[in-house]
């Protein structure tokens, strides 16, 4: 299958993308490509790589063309050549940013932000670039221009988060610009879903076969699972989206003016939580490198299934979606991660936000009390393993200090969560007594700044759930006093029989 690279330099830039990661390439960029192929759209994407230059350079060398390889444990199922990107630059240099901003002279229709949750904050490069990009576009095209912005990270109400950040945390440029942001820019809430592992986690035989079948050099081969049933859901109440993603109904894409909050909640609580707090930290602490191996491990597998069955019961009661089964939805994802080789370390980052978005709702749910004792045990243990992962074994340096943890196997790893609140509270916790552990966790669980979502009307404190706090402290105490994750879980499994 020796493919000829399709050149697309003549296509006009209509979309800017801040971020050059695999999920963008295998989701929104691939969908734009399909729309172009079907003659439902005629627009290209200009990409800004926030850190480094290697992906932007590769996209330019390859004239924006790359391949998406769909695979699982059985092998390669499909290879699609994608040609929606028309150019790229780095955002790490002033010259690169100016090249990106120059694209705002084009009549744009969409700006994509594809950075992790850590990049969604005032002062982070991606947000600073977005702020300047929108202002430049307004300056070139005036108050009558319209635009849509999609944030493809996993924050709840992610479009609202971006809008509120630009409106409230960045300096007001002018009344006219502020009014334009308010009325003519649609910040779309989005739910995106597709597993896209890093290349180094993909089996070498899959990579070799892909390169042979593609037949031309490609530095950006993107490996992904097949498209899930609902890979992209967009909330567009102001009808600002001019890229016709809604035409891809055969791929399960949904564009609606109704709130997608229930769908996003299900994604966070029934899909993302399978990873965190469900499996990846436990796997890494136990010396298991890959997600799929942890998900089928004889000790972890039954626990994961029990845990997510309990999640599903609470979510179904808290956030019902007519005609849909929370249990079936989360079981499907467990089977998906068992079929794709992906590494635990890639996912173990930004834990504070992930716990807030994927576990705090279970702690505070009015239906927690009616959950089974077994679920409460499995859930508290899962939460405690993430806290154990975040417990520093060493803090070195001072500009800024580097936090390191230690696995049950004695191997060190970097704790990459940018919010150091939990790490600082847990520093020195190894070997401490239960009373000390309870005091530390009480400080963490009562800190509303950790658990209250952006824009929330009220404060959230996990400490109000005393049953959960007690259970989590007991498990965490075991985990920092010589018990391994597997040892503790084996005892839990025995009780479940």
VEXDREN-2710 file (C-alpha; in Angstrom, 1 decimal):
% VEXDREN-2710
k/r/px/py/pz
1/UNK/0.0/0.0/0.0
2/UNK/2.5/2.6/-1.2
3/UNK/0.6/5.9/-0.8
4/UNK/1.2/9.0/-2.7
5/UNK/1.2/12.1/-0.5
6/UNK/-1.6/14.4/-1.3
7/UNK/-0.6/18.1/-1.4
8/UNK/-3.1/20.6/0.1
9/UNK/-1.1/23.8/0.1
10/UNK/-3.7/25.5/-2.1
11/UNK/-6.5/25.1/0.5
12/UNK/-7.2/28.3/2.4
13/UNK/-6.6/28.5/6.1
14/UNK/-10.0/28.6/7.9
15/UNK/-9.0/27.0/11.2
16/UNK/-6.3/27.7/13.7
17/UNK/-5.1/25.0/16.1
18/UNK/-3.2/25.7/19.2
19/UNK/-1.7/22.3/20.0
20/UNK/-0.2/19.6/17.8
21/UNK/-0.9/16.5/19.7
22/UNK/-2.2/13.1/18.6
23/UNK/-5.8/13.5/19.8
24/UNK/-6.2/16.6/17.6
25/UNK/-4.7/14.8/14.6
26/UNK/-6.9/11.7/15.1
27/UNK/-10.1/13.6/15.9
28/UNK/-10.8/17.1/14.8
29/UNK/-8.2/17.2/12.1
30/UNK/-9.2/13.9/10.7
31/UNK/-12.9/15.0/10.7
32/UNK/-12.0/18.2/8.8
33/UNK/-10.2/16.0/6.3
34/UNK/-13.2/13.8/5.8
35/UNK/-15.5/16.8/5.4
36/UNK/-13.1/18.1/2.7
37/UNK/-13.0/14.7/1.0
38/UNK/-16.8/14.6/0.9
39/UNK/-16.9/18.2/-0.5
40/UNK/-18.9/19.3/2.5
41/UNK/-16.2/21.8/3.4
42/UNK/-13.2/23.4/1.9
43/UNK/-10.8/24.6/4.5
44/UNK/-7.4/24.0/5.9
45/UNK/-5.9/24.0/9.4
46/UNK/-2.8/26.0/10.5
47/UNK/-1.2/24.5/13.5
48/UNK/0.8/26.2/16.3
49/UNK/2.9/23.8/18.4
50/UNK/3.1/25.3/22.0
51/UNK/6.4/23.7/23.1
52/UNK/9.3/22.7/20.8
53/UNK/9.4/22.7/17.0
54/UNK/9.6/19.0/15.9
55/UNK/5.9/18.5/15.1
56/UNK/5.5/21.8/13.3
57/UNK/8.7/21.2/11.3
58/UNK/7.5/17.7/10.4
59/UNK/4.1/19.0/9.3
60/UNK/5.8/21.6/7.0
61/UNK/8.2/19.0/5.5
62/UNK/5.3/16.7/4.8
63/UNK/3.1/19.5/3.4
64/UNK/0.6/18.9/6.3
65/UNK/0.0/15.3/5.4
66/UNK/0.2/12.4/7.9
67/UNK/-1.4/9.0/8.5
68/UNK/-3.8/7.8/11.2
69/UNK/-3.4/4.1/11.8
70/UNK/-6.3/2.3/13.5
71/UNK/-5.2/-0.7/15.5
72/UNK/-5.8/-2.9/18.5
73/UNK/-4.3/-6.1/20.0
74/UNK/-5.4/-8.0/16.9
75/UNK/-3.4/-5.7/14.5
76/UNK/-3.9/-2.9/12.1
77/UNK/-7.5/-2.4/10.9
78/UNK/-7.2/0.8/8.8
79/UNK/-4.8/3.5/7.6
80/UNK/-6.1/6.9/6.5
81/UNK/-4.0/9.6/4.9
82/UNK/-5.1/12.9/6.4
83/UNK/-4.4/16.2/4.5
84/UNK/-6.3/18.9/6.4
85/UNK/-3.2/20.8/7.7
86/UNK/-1.9/23.6/5.4
87/UNK/0.9/24.8/7.6
88/UNK/2.5/24.9/11.0
89/UNK/4.8/26.9/13.3
90/UNK/6.2/26.8/16.8
91/UNK/4.6/29.0/19.4
92/UNK/7.7/28.8/21.6
93/UNK/9.5/31.7/19.9
94/UNK/8.3/35.3/19.1
95/UNK/8.9/34.7/15.4
96/UNK/6.9/31.6/15.5
97/UNK/4.0/33.3/17.3
98/UNK/4.0/36.1/14.8
99/UNK/3.7/33.6/12.0
100/UNK/0.8/32.1/13.7
101/UNK/-0.9/35.5/14.4
102/UNK/-0.4/36.4/10.7
103/UNK/-3.0/33.7/9.9
104/UNK/-5.6/35.9/11.6
105/UNK/-5.8/37.9/8.4
106/UNK/-7.6/35.0/6.8
107/UNK/-11.4/34.8/7.2
108/UNK/-11.3/32.2/9.9
109/UNK/-14.2/30.0/11.1
110/UNK/-12.7/28.1/14.1
111/UNK/-9.9/28.1/16.7
112/UNK/-9.1/24.8/18.3
113/UNK/-7.2/24.5/21.6
114/UNK/-5.7/21.1/22.1
115/UNK/-3.5/21.3/25.1
116/UNK/-3.8/19.3/28.4
117/UNK/-5.7/20.6/31.4
118/UNK/-2.4/22.1/32.8
119/UNK/-2.3/24.5/29.9
120/UNK/-5.8/25.9/30.6
121/UNK/-4.9/28.7/32.9
122/UNK/-4.1/32.4/32.8
123/UNK/-0.4/32.9/32.0
124/UNK/0.0/29.6/30.3
125/UNK/1.3/29.9/26.8
126/UNK/-1.7/28.4/25.0
127/UNK/-4.1/30.8/26.8
128/UNK/-1.9/33.8/26.1
129/UNK/-1.7/32.9/22.5
130/UNK/-5.5/32.4/22.3
131/UNK/-6.0/35.8/23.9
132/UNK/-3.7/37.5/21.4
133/UNK/-5.1/35.5/18.4
134/UNK/-8.7/36.6/19.1
135/UNK/-7.7/40.2/19.5
136/UNK/-5.7/40.2/16.3
137/UNK/-8.7/38.6/14.5
138/UNK/-11.0/41.3/15.8
139/UNK/-8.6/44.0/14.8
140/UNK/-8.4/42.7/11.2
141/UNK/-12.1/41.8/10.6
142/UNK/-14.1/44.1/12.9
143/UNK/-17.1/43.8/15.2
144/UNK/-19.3/42.0/12.6
145/UNK/-17.0/39.0/12.3
146/UNK/-18.0/35.7/13.9
147/UNK/-15.8/32.9/15.2
148/UNK/-16.1/29.6/17.1
149/UNK/-13.6/28.3/19.7
150/UNK/-13.4/24.7/20.8
151/UNK/-11.3/23.6/23.8
152/UNK/-10.7/19.8/23.3
153/UNK/-9.4/19.1/26.8
154/UNK/-11.4/17.2/29.4
155/UNK/-12.5/19.9/31.7
156/UNK/-16.2/20.1/32.5
157/UNK/-17.9/22.9/30.6
158/UNK/-14.6/23.5/28.8
159/UNK/-15.9/26.2/26.5
160/UNK/-17.4/28.2/29.4
161/UNK/-14.0/27.8/31.2
162/UNK/-12.1/29.4/28.3
163/UNK/-14.7/32.2/27.8
164/UNK/-14.7/33.1/31.5
165/UNK/-11.0/33.1/31.7
166/UNK/-10.6/35.5/28.8
167/UNK/-13.4/37.7/30.0
168/UNK/-12.4/37.9/33.7
169/UNK/-8.7/37.1/34.1
170/UNK/-7.1/38.9/31.1
171/UNK/-6.9/42.7/30.9
172/UNK/-9.8/44.3/29.1
173/UNK/-8.5/45.5/25.7
174/UNK/-11.5/47.8/24.8
175/UNK/-15.2/47.9/25.3
176/UNK/-15.7/47.1/21.6
177/UNK/-13.5/44.0/21.8
178/UNK/-15.1/42.9/25.0
179/UNK/-18.5/43.2/23.4
180/UNK/-17.4/41.2/20.4
181/UNK/-16.1/38.4/22.6
182/UNK/-19.5/38.3/24.4
183/UNK/-21.7/38.4/21.3
184/UNK/-19.8/37.1/18.2
185/UNK/-17.5/34.4/19.5
186/UNK/-19.0/31.1/20.3
187/UNK/-17.0/29.2/23.0
188/UNK/-18.4/25.7/22.4
189/UNK/-18.5/23.1/25.2
190/UNK/-17.1/19.9/23.8
191/UNK/-16.8/16.3/24.6
192/UNK/-14.1/14.4/22.6
193/UNK/-13.3/10.7/22.9
194/UNK/-10.7/8.5/21.2
195/UNK/-7.7/6.6/22.6
196/UNK/-4.5/7.9/21.0
197/UNK/-1.4/6.4/22.7
198/UNK/2.1/7.7/22.4
199/UNK/4.1/6.1/19.6
200/UNK/6.6/4.5/22.0
201/UNK/3.7/2.5/23.5
202/UNK/2.6/1.0/20.2
203/UNK/4.0/-2.5/19.6
204/UNK/7.0/-2.5/17.3
205/UNK/5.4/-5.0/14.9
206/UNK/2.5/-2.6/14.4
207/UNK/4.8/0.3/13.7
208/UNK/6.8/-1.8/11.2
209/UNK/3.8/-2.9/9.3
210/UNK/2.3/0.6/9.3
211/UNK/5.5/2.1/7.8
212/UNK/5.7/-0.6/5.2
213/UNK/2.1/-0.2/4.2
214/UNK/2.3/3.6/4.1
215/UNK/5.4/3.4/1.9
216/UNK/6.5/7.0/2.2
217/UNK/8.3/8.8/5.0
218/UNK/5.9/10.0/7.8
219/UNK/7.3/11.4/11.0
220/UNK/3.8/12.0/12.4
221/UNK/2.1/8.6/12.0
222/UNK/-0.7/8.7/14.6
223/UNK/-1.9/5.5/16.2
224/UNK/-5.4/5.3/17.5
225/UNK/-8.3/3.0/18.4
226/UNK/-11.2/2.8/16.0
227/UNK/-13.6/5.7/16.4
228/UNK/-15.9/5.1/19.4
229/UNK/-19.6/5.4/19.2
230/UNK/-19.6/9.1/20.2
231/UNK/-16.2/10.6/19.4
232/UNK/-17.3/14.2/19.3
233/UNK/-20.2/16.1/20.8
234/UNK/-20.4/19.9/20.5
235/UNK/-22.7/22.4/22.2
236/UNK/-23.4/25.4/20.0
237/UNK/-26.3/27.4/21.4
238/UNK/-25.5/30.5/19.4
239/UNK/-25.1/28.6/16.1
240/UNK/-21.6/30.0/15.7
241/UNK/-20.0/26.8/14.2
242/UNK/-19.5/27.0/10.5
243/UNK/-17.4/23.9/10.1
244/UNK/-20.1/21.3/9.4
245/UNK/-19.1/18.6/11.9
246/UNK/-22.7/17.8/12.4
247/UNK/-22.8/16.3/8.9
248/UNK/-20.7/13.4/10.2
249/UNK/-23.6/11.6/11.8
250/UNK/-22.3/8.3/10.4
251/UNK/-19.3/8.7/12.7
252/UNK/-21.4/9.5/15.7
253/UNK/-20.6/13.2/15.8
254/UNK/-23.3/15.3/17.4
255/UNK/-23.7/19.1/17.2
256/UNK/-26.6/20.5/19.3
257/UNK/-27.9/23.7/20.8
258/UNK/-28.9/21.9/23.9
259/UNK/-26.6/21.5/26.9
260/UNK/-24.2/18.6/26.6
261/UNK/-23.3/18.7/30.4
262/UNK/-24.9/15.3/31.1
263/UNK/-22.8/13.7/28.3
264/UNK/-19.7/15.4/29.5
265/UNK/-20.3/14.3/33.0
266/UNK/-20.8/10.7/31.8
267/UNK/-17.5/11.0/29.8
268/UNK/-15.6/12.3/32.9
269/UNK/-17.1/10.0/35.4
270/UNK/-17.5/6.8/33.4
271/UNK/-14.7/6.9/30.9
272/UNK/-11.9/9.1/32.1
273/UNK/-12.3/7.8/35.7
274/UNK/-11.5/4.3/34.4
275/UNK/-8.0/5.6/34.0
276/UNK/-7.9/7.9/37.0
277/UNK/-8.5/6.9/39.8
278/UNK/-9.4/3.5/38.3
279/UNK/-6.2/1.9/37.0
280/UNK/-3.2/3.9/35.9
281/UNK/-1.7/5.0/39.2
282/UNK/-2.1/1.5/40.7
283/UNK/-0.5/0.0/37.7
284/UNK/2.5/2.3/37.7
285/UNK/3.0/1.9/41.5
286/UNK/2.9/-1.9/41.0
287/UNK/5.5/-1.8/38.2
288/UNK/3.0/-2.5/35.4
289/UNK/3.9/-0.2/32.4
290/UNK/0.9/-0.5/30.2
291/UNK/-2.7/0.3/30.7
292/UNK/-4.0/-2.8/28.9
293/UNK/-1.8/-5.1/31.0
294/UNK/-3.1/-3.5/34.2
295/UNK/-6.7/-3.7/33.1
296/UNK/-6.4/-7.5/32.5
297/UNK/-4.2/-8.2/35.6
298/UNK/-5.9/-10.9/37.7
299/UNK/-5.8/-8.8/40.8
300/UNK/-6.7/-5.4/39.2
301/UNK/-9.3/-6.6/36.7
302/UNK/-12.1/-7.7/39.1
303/UNK/-11.5/-4.6/41.2
304/UNK/-11.8/-2.3/38.2
305/UNK/-15.0/-3.9/37.1
306/UNK/-16.5/-3.6/40.6
307/UNK/-15.3/0.0/40.9
308/UNK/-16.9/1.1/37.7
309/UNK/-20.1/-0.8/38.3
310/UNK/-20.5/1.2/41.5
311/UNK/-19.6/4.4/39.6
312/UNK/-22.3/3.6/37.1
313/UNK/-25.0/3.1/39.7
314/UNK/-24.3/6.5/41.3
315/UNK/-24.0/8.3/37.9
316/UNK/-27.2/6.7/36.6
317/UNK/-29.0/8.0/39.7
318/UNK/-27.4/11.4/39.7
319/UNK/-27.4/12.2/36.0
320/UNK/-29.8/10.0/34.1
321/UNK/-29.7/10.2/30.3
322/UNK/-32.9/8.8/28.7
323/UNK/-32.4/5.6/26.8
324/UNK/-28.7/5.2/27.8
325/UNK/-27.1/2.8/30.3
326/UNK/-24.3/4.1/32.4
327/UNK/-23.2/0.6/33.2
328/UNK/-23.0/-0.4/29.5
329/UNK/-21.1/2.8/28.7
330/UNK/-18.4/2.3/31.3
331/UNK/-18.1/-1.5/30.5
332/UNK/-17.5/-0.6/26.9
333/UNK/-14.6/1.6/27.8
334/UNK/-13.0/-1.0/30.0
335/UNK/-13.0/-3.3/27.0
336/UNK/-11.6/-0.5/24.8
337/UNK/-8.6/0.0/27.1
338/UNK/-7.9/-3.7/27.2
339/UNK/-7.5/-3.7/23.4
340/UNK/-5.1/-0.8/23.0
341/UNK/-1.5/-0.7/24.3
342/UNK/-1.0/2.6/26.1
343/UNK/1.3/3.5/29.0
344/UNK/0.3/4.4/32.5
345/UNK/2.9/7.1/32.8
346/UNK/1.5/9.1/29.9
347/UNK/-1.8/9.4/31.8
348/UNK/-0.5/10.1/35.2
349/UNK/-0.3/13.9/35.1
350/UNK/-2.4/16.7/36.4
351/UNK/-3.8/14.5/39.2
352/UNK/-5.5/17.3/41.2
353/UNK/-7.7/18.4/38.4
354/UNK/-8.4/14.8/37.4
355/UNK/-9.5/13.9/40.9
356/UNK/-11.7/16.9/41.1
357/UNK/-13.3/16.2/37.7
358/UNK/-13.6/12.4/37.9
359/UNK/-13.9/11.5/41.6
360/UNK/-15.1/14.4/43.7
361/UNK/-18.7/14.1/42.3
362/UNK/-18.8/10.5/43.6
363/UNK/-17.7/11.6/47.1
364/UNK/-20.3/14.4/47.3
365/UNK/-23.1/12.5/45.6
366/UNK/-26.4/12.2/47.5
367/UNK/-26.4/8.6/46.3
368/UNK/-23.1/7.7/47.9
369/UNK/-24.7/6.6/51.1
370/UNK/-26.8/4.0/49.3
371/UNK/-23.9/2.5/47.5
372/UNK/-22.7/-0.9/48.5
373/UNK/-20.0/-1.4/51.2
374/UNK/-17.9/-3.1/48.6
375/UNK/-18.0/-0.1/46.2
376/UNK/-17.2/2.3/49.0
377/UNK/-14.1/0.2/49.8
378/UNK/-13.0/-0.1/46.2
379/UNK/-13.5/3.7/45.6
380/UNK/-11.7/4.8/48.8
381/UNK/-8.8/2.5/47.9
382/UNK/-8.6/3.9/44.4
383/UNK/-8.6/7.5/45.6
384/UNK/-5.9/6.6/48.2
385/UNK/-3.6/5.1/45.6
386/UNK/-3.6/8.4/43.7
387/UNK/-2.7/10.2/46.9
388/UNK/0.0/7.6/47.5
389/UNK/1.3/8.3/44.0
390/UNK/1.4/12.0/44.8
391/UNK/3.4/11.5/48.0
392/UNK/6.9/12.9/47.5
393/UNK/9.8/10.6/48.2
394/UNK/12.2/13.4/47.4
395/UNK/12.0/17.2/46.7
396/UNK/15.2/18.5/45.0
397/UNK/16.3/21.8/43.6
398/UNK/14.6/25.2/44.1
399/UNK/13.9/26.8/40.7
400/UNK/11.3/25.2/40.8
401/UNK/11.9/22.1/43.0
402/UNK/11.5/18.7/41.4
403/UNK/9.2/16.3/43.1
404/UNK/9.9/12.6/42.9
405/UNK/7.8/9.6/44.0
406/UNK/8.8/6.0/44.5
407/UNK/7.0/2.9/43.3
408/UNK/6.3/-0.3/45.3
409/UNK/9.2/-1.7/43.3
410/UNK/11.6/1.0/44.6
411/UNK/11.8/2.8/41.3
412/UNK/11.6/6.6/41.3
413/UNK/9.3/8.7/39.0
414/UNK/8.6/12.4/38.5
415/UNK/5.4/13.8/40.0
416/UNK/4.3/16.1/37.3
417/UNK/1.1/17.6/38.7
418/UNK/1.6/21.3/38.5
419/UNK/-0.5/22.0/41.6
420/UNK/1.7/21.2/44.5
421/UNK/-0.8/21.6/47.3
422/UNK/-1.5/17.9/47.8
423/UNK/2.2/16.9/47.4
424/UNK/3.2/19.5/50.0
425/UNK/0.7/18.3/52.6
426/UNK/1.7/14.7/52.0
427/UNK/5.5/15.3/52.1
428/UNK/7.0/13.3/54.9
429/UNK/4.0/11.0/55.2
430/UNK/5.9/7.7/54.7
431/UNK/5.9/5.8/58.0
432/UNK/3.6/8.1/59.9
433/UNK/0.9/7.0/62.3
434/UNK/-2.8/6.8/61.4
435/UNK/-3.6/10.0/63.4
436/UNK/-1.0/11.9/61.4
437/UNK/-2.4/10.5/58.1
438/UNK/-6.0/11.5/59.2
439/UNK/-4.8/15.0/59.9
440/UNK/-3.1/15.4/56.5
441/UNK/-6.0/14.0/54.6
442/UNK/-8.4/16.2/56.5
443/UNK/-6.5/19.2/55.4
444/UNK/-6.6/18.1/51.8
445/UNK/-10.3/17.1/51.8
446/UNK/-11.4/20.3/53.5
447/UNK/-9.5/22.6/51.0
448/UNK/-12.3/23.9/48.8
449/UNK/-9.8/25.4/46.3
450/UNK/-8.9/21.8/45.4
451/UNK/-12.4/20.5/44.8
452/UNK/-14.6/23.4/43.7
453/UNK/-14.9/23.5/39.9
454/UNK/-14.2/26.8/38.1
455/UNK/-17.3/29.0/38.1
456/UNK/-19.1/27.0/40.7
457/UNK/-21.7/28.8/42.7
458/UNK/-20.8/27.0/46.0
459/UNK/-17.7/25.5/47.6
460/UNK/-17.0/21.8/47.5
461/UNK/-15.3/20.0/50.4
462/UNK/-14.8/16.3/50.4
463/UNK/-14.3/16.3/54.2
464/UNK/-18.1/16.5/54.6
465/UNK/-18.3/12.8/53.6
466/UNK/-16.9/11.3/56.8
467/UNK/-17.3/7.7/55.6
468/UNK/-15.2/8.3/52.6
469/UNK/-12.6/10.3/54.6
470/UNK/-12.3/7.5/57.1
471/UNK/-11.9/4.8/54.5
472/UNK/-9.4/6.7/52.4
473/UNK/-7.2/7.5/55.4
474/UNK/-7.1/3.8/56.4
475/UNK/-6.0/2.7/53.0
476/UNK/-3.5/5.6/52.6
477/UNK/-2.0/4.7/56.0
478/UNK/-1.4/1.1/54.8
479/UNK/0.1/2.3/51.5
480/UNK/2.7/4.6/53.2
481/UNK/3.5/2.1/55.8
482/UNK/5.0/-0.8/53.8
483/UNK/1.9/-2.3/52.1
484/UNK/2.0/-2.4/48.4
485/UNK/-0.9/-1.5/46.2
486/UNK/-1.2/-5.2/45.2
487/UNK/-1.1/-6.4/48.7
488/UNK/-3.8/-4.1/49.9
489/UNK/-6.0/-4.9/46.9
490/UNK/-5.5/-8.7/47.3
491/UNK/-7.0/-8.3/50.8
492/UNK/-9.9/-6.3/49.3
493/UNK/-10.5/-8.9/46.7
494/UNK/-10.6/-11.6/49.3
495/UNK/-13.3/-9.7/51.2
496/UNK/-15.3/-9.3/47.9
497/UNK/-15.5/-13.1/47.3
END
